[in-house]
Amino acid sequence: MMCGSTIRQSMPTILNEKKGNIIYRLYMCHDHDHYEPIEDWVLFHPDKTKPCSVVVFNFGNEPYEHLENTWYVCGKWNRKLKLIHKDETTYINKITTWKVVNKPFTKWNV
């Protein structure tokens, strides 16, 4: 419900909720709750025939640098990508597209 009031950083965030392909942030707004879209991500199943590698790990993605550098794209939004690691449990939730390249020397299953 949009109430017309301005969302301020000081307003407590209750939770993030996914509805379809859009992730919403729920705020408490005076006497009612109100949803604001965070970003309009297009999410999809990764194509395992198109592995990629990250060439620059920075801005919060440094913890993933020690993993084998094989990732799959599973989301896109405004020149950003969401990646899933080959272990199928680790995600990079947001990384700029120029930091990701097609993985060279990939073995193709024929």
C-alpha positions as CSV (number, residue, x, y, z in Angstrom):
1,M,0.0,0.0,0.0
2,M,1.5,3.3,-1.0
3,C,0.7,6.0,1.5
4,G,2.5,8.9,-0.2
5,S,4.9,9.4,2.7
6,T,8.6,9.5,2.0
7,I,10.7,6.4,2.9
8,R,13.6,7.4,5.0
9,Q,16.7,5.4,5.8
10,S,15.8,5.7,9.5
11,M,12.6,3.7,8.9
12,P,13.1,0.1,10.1
13,T,13.3,-2.5,7.4
14,I,11.2,-5.5,8.4
15,L,12.1,-8.0,5.7
16,N,12.8,-8.5,2.0
17,E,10.2,-10.4,0.1
18,K,10.3,-11.8,-3.5
19,K,7.1,-11.6,-5.5
20,G,7.6,-12.9,-9.0
21,N,10.8,-11.5,-10.3
22,I,10.7,-8.4,-8.2
23,I,12.2,-8.2,-4.7
24,Y,10.4,-5.8,-2.3
25,R,11.6,-4.3,0.9
26,L,8.8,-4.1,3.6
27,Y,8.8,-0.9,5.8
28,M,6.7,0.0,8.7
29,C,5.2,3.3,7.9
30,H,3.4,5.0,10.8
31,D,0.4,2.8,11.4
32,H,0.7,0.4,8.4
33,D,3.2,-1.6,6.3
34,H,4.3,-0.5,2.9
35,Y,6.4,-2.2,0.2
36,E,9.0,-0.6,-2.0
37,P,10.6,-2.4,-5.0
38,I,14.3,-2.8,-4.4
39,E,15.3,-3.7,-8.0
40,D,13.5,-5.3,-10.9
41,W,15.7,-8.3,-11.4
42,V,15.0,-10.8,-14.1
43,L,15.8,-14.2,-12.5
44,F,16.2,-17.5,-14.4
45,H,17.7,-21.0,-14.2
46,P,21.5,-20.9,-15.0
47,D,22.6,-22.3,-18.3
48,K,25.2,-24.9,-17.4
49,T,26.6,-24.9,-20.9
50,K,27.8,-21.3,-20.4
51,P,30.2,-21.1,-17.5
52,C,31.8,-17.7,-16.7
53,S,34.6,-16.4,-14.5
54,V,34.9,-13.3,-12.4
55,V,37.9,-11.2,-13.3
56,V,37.5,-8.6,-10.5
57,F,36.4,-9.5,-6.9
58,N,35.7,-6.3,-5.0
59,F,33.0,-4.3,-3.3
60,G,31.9,-7.1,-1.0
61,N,32.6,-10.0,-3.3
62,E,36.1,-10.7,-1.9
63,P,35.0,-13.7,0.2
64,Y,34.3,-15.6,-3.0
65,E,37.8,-15.1,-4.5
66,H,39.2,-18.3,-2.9
67,L,36.5,-20.5,-4.6
68,E,37.1,-22.2,-8.0
69,N,36.3,-19.5,-10.5
70,T,33.3,-21.2,-12.2
71,W,30.0,-19.4,-12.1
72,Y,26.7,-19.3,-14.0
73,V,24.5,-16.3,-14.6
74,C,21.1,-16.7,-12.9
75,G,19.8,-13.1,-12.9
76,K,20.2,-9.7,-14.7
77,W,19.3,-6.2,-13.8
78,N,20.6,-2.8,-15.1
79,R,24.1,-3.9,-16.1
80,K,24.4,-6.1,-13.0
81,L,24.4,-9.9,-12.8
82,K,23.5,-12.5,-10.1
83,L,25.8,-15.5,-10.2
84,I,25.6,-19.0,-8.8
85,H,28.7,-21.0,-8.1
86,K,29.3,-24.4,-9.6
87,D,28.7,-25.8,-6.1
88,E,25.0,-24.7,-6.6
89,T,24.8,-23.2,-3.0
90,T,27.0,-20.1,-3.2
91,Y,25.6,-16.9,-4.8
92,I,27.1,-13.5,-5.8
93,N,24.0,-11.4,-5.5
94,K,25.2,-8.4,-7.4
95,I,28.2,-7.9,-9.6
96,T,28.8,-5.5,-12.5
97,T,28.7,-7.2,-16.0
98,W,32.2,-6.0,-17.0
99,K,33.7,-8.0,-14.1
100,V,32.4,-11.3,-15.6
101,V,33.7,-13.0,-18.7
102,N,32.9,-16.3,-20.5
103,K,35.0,-19.0,-19.0
104,P,37.9,-19.9,-21.4
105,F,38.9,-23.4,-22.2
106,T,35.6,-25.0,-21.3
107,K,35.2,-28.7,-22.0
108,W,32.0,-29.3,-24.0
109,N,30.0,-32.5,-23.3
110,V,29.4,-34.0,-26.8
